[in-house]
Amino acid sequence: MTKYLIFILSIAILSACQSDDTNKLTEEYPSYNIQLQLDPEKQEIKVIGSFEFKNNLELKDSLFFYLNKNLNIDYFTVNQIKNFGIDNSKSDISYIPQSVKISFGSNQNFSQTDLIKVSFSYSGKLGFISKYSANVMNSDWVEMGLYYPWFPYNPQLRPFTYKLNLKIDPAYKIAGLGDIIQENGKWIITNQTPTNDLVICASRDVLKHETMISQTKLSIFHHDFNDTLLTKISKDIDQIMGHYYEWFGEKKQDISIIQSKRKKGGGYARIGGVFLGGFKPEQYFLKNEGYHRYFAHELAHLWWYKAPTTTWEDWLNESFAEYSALMIIREVFGEEAFDLRLNDKKMKLENSPAIWNFNRSTSKYSTLLLYNKGPVLLSELENQLGKDDFIKLCRTILNQNVKTTKNFLEILKQFQGEEIALDFEKKLKS
């Protein structure tokens, strides 16, 4: 049985550290404003901050956050409400195994205010998760984000913006998403473009290569890339973004590519950035098509991210991003390369369940459905509509901020007629 420990904590005055002017980076998205002290040698952090967002009816009358279980909380309030519960049982999200769940109960009437402000202060040692984790902290390399999680994290409240003031040993250099500057002995990281994680990387020897591609600033943080590799990566991403701008519309978004010092844990991406774990520079040329697909999928999420990520509706994010990547493969490497990848996906679908209403959080078929079945169905839809009309459909979906399959099918019906919409709905349900 889940046990809750109820704490009654006093409010600390946060205004001495943060002003109202800097606290809200945007009115449209949730926003963090955090002061962080980071000690890589001791694996310790100290945090004081706030998180603001417009009251979201999807939260109903409950509010919760995940936070690393090793951290000692000084205070945690929501609109100055001090009572919260901590669920110390096993985390119900597999990718954040060392977290506790901090909850503000249903008796708190958050519906009476348009703006919710969460204030918090805590400190402690993050420590070691597992050798396969993408989040690590040691004296040689820091890579910390939601997998710890080191900041209060709610998967329903993203994407978000942030401003971070970071204090760290001056021997370290910082990598991450957004604008990064060093000022008065501190690092200031500001990201006013909505993203889905707050990842901080640090090492003594990280290098930064910055260039402009397709009217976009590209920052490559690395340790051992030569000029030939830097030029090739920049050219490839420029090519990918050029096609996406043509198909989906231009987007003001800086992009970061970060070479992780981790040998294990793999690569991953966040809106606006790609993190390369276990990356071997020489492999980039040998497996260039594969890296094209990888970068193209992750960069497609600059457009495809608006549907809920914790339900089956996530196919609107992942399947569209994956099919966008296949379209890039077709443009750059030709129809044969496209067909090979698409046929490989088709071969995996025998006896596969329906995409419609599958359990995103527990289904063992999530990868199969999101990255294989969804793209195959989209390829069939493109064949029905033709490439030009399919791209027009994508633009309409994006321009109308579609977040649900119901809305997608309504647009498809308006765009191509009831017969095609009903046919695609049938495929999603079979």
PEVEN-V819766 format. One record per residue. RES is the residue in three letters. NEAR is the number of other ideal C-beta (glycine too) atoms within 10 Angstrom. D_FIRST is the distance of its C-alpha to the first C-alpha in Angstrom with 2 decimals. Layout:
res->RES near->NEAR d_first->D_FIRST
res->RES near->NEAR d_first->D_FIRST
This chain:
res->MET near->3 d_first->0.00
res->THR near->10 d_first->3.76
res->LYS near->9 d_first->6.27
res->TYR near->14 d_first->9.76
res->LEU near->10 d_first->12.97
res->ILE near->9 d_first->15.79
res->PHE near->14 d_first->19.16
res->ILE near->7 d_first->22.52
res->LEU near->14 d_first->25.01
res->SER near->8 d_first->28.72
res->ILE near->11 d_first->30.44
res->ALA near->14 d_first->32.72
res->ILE near->7 d_first->35.87
res->LEU near->19 d_first->35.75
res->SER near->10 d_first->39.14
res->ALA near->8 d_first->40.96
res->CYS near->15 d_first->39.62
res->GLN near->18 d_first->39.56
res->SER near->9 d_first->41.92
res->ASP near->9 d_first->41.35
res->ASP near->6 d_first->44.01
res->THR near->11 d_first->42.20
res->ASN near->18 d_first->38.66
res->LYS near->17 d_first->39.03
res->LEU near->21 d_first->40.50
res->THR near->13 d_first->40.43
res->GLU near->9 d_first->39.85
res->GLU near->9 d_first->38.71
res->TYR near->19 d_first->35.71
res->PRO near->23 d_first->32.85
res->SER near->21 d_first->34.23
res->TYR near->21 d_first->33.12
res->ASN near->24 d_first->35.35
res->ILE near->22 d_first->34.31
res->GLN near->19 d_first->35.99
res->LEU near->22 d_first->34.91
res->GLN near->15 d_first->36.10
res->LEU near->24 d_first->35.67
res->ASP near->16 d_first->36.53
res->PRO near->21 d_first->36.52
res->GLU near->9 d_first->37.68
res->LYS near->10 d_first->34.74
res->GLN near->19 d_first->32.26
res->GLU near->17 d_first->31.55
res->ILE near->25 d_first->31.40
res->LYS near->17 d_first->31.77
res->VAL near->22 d_first->31.11
res->ILE near->22 d_first->32.10
res->GLY near->24 d_first->32.18
res->SER near->22 d_first->31.49
res->PHE near->24 d_first->30.55
res->GLU near->21 d_first->32.25
res->PHE near->19 d_first->31.99
res->LYS near->13 d_first->33.22
res->ASN near->14 d_first->30.75
res->ASN near->13 d_first->29.48
res->LEU near->8 d_first->28.78
res->GLU near->7 d_first->26.61
res->LEU near->16 d_first->23.95
res->LYS near->10 d_first->24.03
res->ASP near->13 d_first->22.55
res->SER near->12 d_first->19.76
res->LEU near->24 d_first->20.40
res->PHE near->17 d_first->18.57
res->PHE near->22 d_first->19.82
res->TYR near->23 d_first->18.93
res->LEU near->25 d_first->20.44
res->ASN near->24 d_first->20.90
res->LYS near->17 d_first->18.46
res->ASN near->17 d_first->21.54
res->LEU near->22 d_first->23.13
res->ASN near->10 d_first->23.59
res->ILE near->18 d_first->23.57
res->ASP near->15 d_first->26.54
res->TYR near->17 d_first->25.92
res->PHE near->22 d_first->24.34
res->THR near->21 d_first->25.66
res->VAL near->21 d_first->26.21
res->ASN near->17 d_first->29.54
res->GLN near->8 d_first->29.45
res->ILE near->16 d_first->26.15
res->LYS near->14 d_first->24.49
res->ASN near->15 d_first->20.98
res->PHE near->24 d_first->18.20
res->GLY near->18 d_first->14.53
res->ILE near->17 d_first->13.42
res->ASP near->18 d_first->10.36
res->ASN near->13 d_first->10.67
res->SER near->11 d_first->8.52
res->LYS near->9 d_first->10.99
res->SER near->16 d_first->13.46
res->ASP near->13 d_first->13.68
res->ILE near->15 d_first->17.46
res->SER near->9 d_first->19.09
res->TYR near->14 d_first->22.10
res->ILE near->22 d_first->20.41
res->PRO near->13 d_first->18.24
res->GLN near->20 d_first->18.61
res->SER near->24 d_first->17.45
res->VAL near->21 d_first->14.98
res->LYS near->21 d_first->14.60
res->ILE near->22 d_first->16.44
res->SER near->16 d_first->16.16
res->PHE near->23 d_first->18.61
res->GLY near->15 d_first->17.31
res->SER near->11 d_first->18.98
res->ASN near->8 d_first->21.00
res->GLN near->17 d_first->23.06
res->ASN near->10 d_first->26.16
res->PHE near->18 d_first->27.09
res->SER near->11 d_first->29.37
res->GLN near->8 d_first->32.04
res->THR near->12 d_first->33.15
res->ASP near->7 d_first->34.69
res->LEU near->11 d_first->33.71
res->ILE near->19 d_first->30.38
res->LYS near->16 d_first->30.70
res->VAL near->23 d_first->27.92
res->SER near->21 d_first->29.09
res->PHE near->24 d_first->27.57
res->SER near->20 d_first->28.54
res->TYR near->21 d_first->26.92
res->SER near->14 d_first->28.13
res->GLY near->18 d_first->27.31
res->LYS near->15 d_first->27.74
res->LEU near->21 d_first->26.49
res->GLY near->13 d_first->27.34
res->PHE near->13 d_first->27.17
res->ILE near->18 d_first->24.90
res->SER near->12 d_first->26.60
res->LYS near->10 d_first->30.21
res->TYR near->10 d_first->29.75
res->SER near->18 d_first->28.41
res->ALA near->21 d_first->30.84
res->ASN near->25 d_first->29.87
res->VAL near->25 d_first->31.47
res->MET near->26 d_first->32.98
res->ASN near->13 d_first->35.75
res->SER near->15 d_first->39.27
res->ASP near->12 d_first->40.82
res->TRP near->18 d_first->38.62
res->VAL near->24 d_first->35.94
res->GLU near->26 d_first->34.17
res->MET near->25 d_first->31.11
res->GLY near->22 d_first->29.47
res->LEU near->22 d_first->26.24
res->TYR near->24 d_first->25.08
res->TYR near->26 d_first->24.45
res->PRO near->24 d_first->24.02
res->TRP near->25 d_first->26.33
res->PHE near->26 d_first->26.61
res->PRO near->21 d_first->24.13
res->TYR near->24 d_first->23.61
res->ASN near->19 d_first->22.73
res->PRO near->15 d_first->23.90
res->GLN near->13 d_first->24.88
res->LEU near->19 d_first->27.25
res->ARG near->20 d_first->29.77
res->PRO near->19 d_first->32.58
res->PHE near->23 d_first->33.42
res->THR near->20 d_first->36.25
res->TYR near->25 d_first->36.28
res->LYS near->22 d_first->38.47
res->LEU near->24 d_first->37.69
res->ASN near->20 d_first->39.66
res->LEU near->20 d_first->39.18
res->LYS near->14 d_first->40.53
res->ILE near->19 d_first->40.93
res->ASP near->12 d_first->43.51
res->PRO near->10 d_first->46.70
res->ALA near->11 d_first->47.22
res->TYR near->18 d_first->44.50
res->LYS near->18 d_first->45.09
res->ILE near->22 d_first->42.54
res->ALA near->27 d_first->41.78
res->GLY near->28 d_first->39.62
res->LEU near->27 d_first->39.88
res->GLY near->21 d_first->42.15
res->ASP near->15 d_first->45.01
res->ILE near->21 d_first->44.94
res->ILE near->10 d_first->47.43
res->GLN near->12 d_first->48.01
res->GLU near->8 d_first->49.16
res->ASN near->5 d_first->49.82
res->GLY near->8 d_first->47.87
res->LYS near->16 d_first->44.75
res->TRP near->22 d_first->43.63
res->ILE near->16 d_first->43.06
res->ILE near->21 d_first->41.26
res->THR near->17 d_first->41.48
res->ASN near->26 d_first->40.35
res->GLN near->16 d_first->41.40
res->THR near->20 d_first->40.89
res->PRO near->21 d_first->37.35
res->THR near->24 d_first->35.30
res->ASN near->19 d_first->31.70
res->ASP near->23 d_first->31.03
res->LEU near->25 d_first->32.29
res->VAL near->23 d_first->33.52
res->ILE near->25 d_first->35.58
res->CYS near->24 d_first->37.72
res->ALA near->23 d_first->40.01
res->SER near->22 d_first->42.50
res->ARG near->12 d_first->45.87
res->ASP near->13 d_first->47.79
res->VAL near->18 d_first->46.47
res->LEU near->15 d_first->49.38
res->LYS near->14 d_first->49.62
res->HIS near->17 d_first->51.86
res->GLU near->12 d_first->52.24
res->THR near->16 d_first->54.23
res->MET near->10 d_first->54.62
res->ILE near->18 d_first->54.01
res->SER near->18 d_first->54.44
res->GLN near->11 d_first->54.49
res->THR near->19 d_first->51.14
res->LYS near->14 d_first->50.51
res->LEU near->20 d_first->49.16
res->SER near->20 d_first->47.90
res->ILE near->23 d_first->47.47
res->PHE near->25 d_first->45.85
res->HIS near->22 d_first->46.75
res->HIS near->14 d_first->47.90
res->ASP near->11 d_first->50.55
res->PHE near->20 d_first->51.63
res->ASN near->10 d_first->55.40
res->ASP near->8 d_first->57.41
res->THR near->11 d_first->57.76
res->LEU near->17 d_first->54.01
res->LEU near->18 d_first->53.41
res->THR near->13 d_first->56.13
res->LYS near->17 d_first->54.80
res->ILE near->23 d_first->51.21
res->SER near->18 d_first->52.61
res->LYS near->12 d_first->54.94
res->ASP near->19 d_first->52.26
res->ILE near->23 d_first->49.88
res->ASP near->15 d_first->52.87
res->GLN near->18 d_first->53.70
res->ILE near->25 d_first->50.18
res->MET near->23 d_first->49.95
res->GLY near->14 d_first->53.44
res->HIS near->17 d_first->52.48
res->TYR near->21 d_first->49.30
res->TYR near->14 d_first->51.32
res->GLU near->12 d_first->53.82
res->TRP near->20 d_first->51.28
res->PHE near->20 d_first->48.55
res->GLY near->12 d_first->50.32
res->GLU near->12 d_first->50.61
res->LYS near->15 d_first->47.67
res->LYS near->9 d_first->47.94
res->GLN near->17 d_first->45.48
res->ASP near->17 d_first->45.97
res->ILE near->21 d_first->44.71
res->SER near->24 d_first->43.57
res->ILE near->24 d_first->43.56
res->ILE near->24 d_first->41.95
res->GLN near->23 d_first->42.56
res->SER near->24 d_first->39.62
res->LYS near->18 d_first->40.40
res->ARG near->21 d_first->37.39
res->LYS near->9 d_first->38.46
res->LYS near->12 d_first->35.14
res->GLY near->20 d_first->32.50
res->GLY near->13 d_first->34.98
res->GLY near->18 d_first->36.25
res->TYR near->18 d_first->34.61
res->ALA near->20 d_first->35.79
res->ARG near->23 d_first->35.00
res->ILE near->22 d_first->37.05
res->GLY near->23 d_first->40.25
res->GLY near->25 d_first->39.81
res->VAL near->22 d_first->39.48
res->PHE near->28 d_first->38.22
res->LEU near->24 d_first->39.94
res->GLY near->19 d_first->38.12
res->GLY near->14 d_first->40.20
res->PHE near->21 d_first->43.17
res->LYS near->10 d_first->46.57
res->PRO near->18 d_first->49.44
res->GLU near->8 d_first->51.78
res->GLN near->12 d_first->49.38
res->TYR near->18 d_first->49.68
res->PHE near->11 d_first->53.21
res->LEU near->9 d_first->52.63
res->LYS near->13 d_first->49.64
res->ASN near->14 d_first->50.69
res->GLU near->13 d_first->49.83
res->GLY near->13 d_first->46.24
res->TYR near->20 d_first->45.92
res->HIS near->21 d_first->47.55
res->ARG near->21 d_first->44.89
res->TYR near->16 d_first->42.12
res->PHE near->23 d_first->43.61
res->ALA near->26 d_first->44.52
res->HIS near->22 d_first->40.99
res->GLU near->23 d_first->39.49
res->LEU near->25 d_first->42.34
res->ALA near->25 d_first->42.00
res->HIS near->21 d_first->38.69
res->LEU near->19 d_first->40.87
res->TRP near->22 d_first->41.49
res->TRP near->22 d_first->38.64
res->TYR near->22 d_first->35.43
res->LYS near->17 d_first->35.03
res->ALA near->20 d_first->32.69
res->PRO near->16 d_first->28.86
res->THR near->16 d_first->27.70
res->THR near->11 d_first->24.17
res->THR near->15 d_first->25.49
res->TRP near->22 d_first->28.22
res->GLU near->21 d_first->30.70
res->ASP near->20 d_first->30.71
res->TRP near->27 d_first->33.51
res->LEU near->23 d_first->35.76
res->ASN near->21 d_first->35.18
res->GLU near->24 d_first->35.03
res->SER near->22 d_first->37.40
res->PHE near->24 d_first->39.99
res->ALA near->24 d_first->39.80
res->GLU near->25 d_first->40.24
res->TYR near->26 d_first->43.09
res->SER near->24 d_first->44.68
res->ALA near->23 d_first->44.68
res->LEU near->23 d_first->46.39
res->MET near->24 d_first->48.95
res->ILE near->24 d_first->49.65
res->ILE near->21 d_first->50.17
res->ARG near->18 d_first->52.65
res->GLU near->17 d_first->54.51
res->VAL near->18 d_first->54.76
res->PHE near->16 d_first->54.94
res->GLY near->10 d_first->56.24
res->GLU near->9 d_first->55.46
res->GLU near->9 d_first->55.28
res->ALA near->16 d_first->52.48
res->PHE near->18 d_first->50.63
res->ASP near->14 d_first->51.12
res->LEU near->12 d_first->49.96
res->ARG near->19 d_first->46.63
res->LEU near->18 d_first->46.19
res->ASN near->10 d_first->47.17
res->ASP near->10 d_first->44.67
res->LYS near->19 d_first->41.92
res->LYS near->13 d_first->43.35
res->MET near->9 d_first->43.36
res->LYS near->13 d_first->39.59
res->LEU near->13 d_first->38.90
res->GLU near->6 d_first->39.70
res->ASN near->4 d_first->37.10
res->SER near->15 d_first->34.98
res->PRO near->15 d_first->32.65
res->ALA near->15 d_first->33.39
res->ILE near->23 d_first->32.69
res->TRP near->15 d_first->32.15
res->ASN near->13 d_first->28.53
res->PHE near->20 d_first->27.08
res->ASN near->12 d_first->23.54
res->ARG near->18 d_first->24.41
res->SER near->12 d_first->21.08
res->THR near->9 d_first->20.45
res->SER near->14 d_first->23.87
res->LYS near->8 d_first->25.73
res->TYR near->15 d_first->28.86
res->SER near->17 d_first->28.43
res->THR near->11 d_first->31.18
res->LEU near->18 d_first->33.45
res->LEU near->25 d_first->33.24
res->LEU near->23 d_first->33.49
res->TYR near->19 d_first->36.09
res->ASN near->21 d_first->38.04
res->LYS near->24 d_first->37.91
res->GLY near->24 d_first->37.94
res->PRO near->25 d_first->40.97
res->VAL near->21 d_first->42.78
res->LEU near->19 d_first->42.44
res->LEU near->21 d_first->43.71
res->SER near->19 d_first->46.65
res->GLU near->13 d_first->47.52
res->LEU near->19 d_first->47.40
res->GLU near->19 d_first->49.66
res->ASN near->10 d_first->52.07
res->GLN near->13 d_first->52.22
res->LEU near->17 d_first->52.80
res->GLY near->10 d_first->54.73
res->LYS near->12 d_first->53.84
res->ASP near->9 d_first->55.29
res->ASP near->14 d_first->53.57
res->PHE near->20 d_first->50.23
res->ILE near->16 d_first->50.50
res->LYS near->14 d_first->51.48
res->LEU near->18 d_first->48.39
res->CYS near->21 d_first->46.22
res->ARG near->14 d_first->47.96
res->THR near->15 d_first->47.41
res->ILE near->22 d_first->43.67
res->LEU near->17 d_first->43.49
res->ASN near->11 d_first->45.79
res->GLN near->12 d_first->43.83
res->ASN near->8 d_first->40.48
res->VAL near->19 d_first->38.97
res->LYS near->16 d_first->35.17
res->THR near->14 d_first->34.48
res->THR near->20 d_first->35.95
res->LYS near->11 d_first->37.20
res->ASN near->16 d_first->39.33
res->PHE near->24 d_first->40.48
res->LEU near->18 d_first->41.70
res->GLU near->14 d_first->43.45
res->ILE near->17 d_first->45.33
res->LEU near->22 d_first->46.18
res->LYS near->16 d_first->47.56
res->GLN near->11 d_first->49.65
res->PHE near->15 d_first->50.77
res->GLN near->18 d_first->51.66
res->GLY near->11 d_first->51.48
res->GLU near->11 d_first->49.24
res->GLU near->9 d_first->50.00
res->ILE near->16 d_first->48.73
res->ALA near->18 d_first->45.59
res->LEU near->13 d_first->44.76
res->ASP near->15 d_first->45.53
res->PHE near->21 d_first->43.15
res->GLU near->17 d_first->40.36
res->LYS near->11 d_first->40.96
res->LYS near->16 d_first->40.67
res->LEU near->19 d_first->37.33
res->LYS near->10 d_first->36.07
res->SER near->10 d_first->37.51
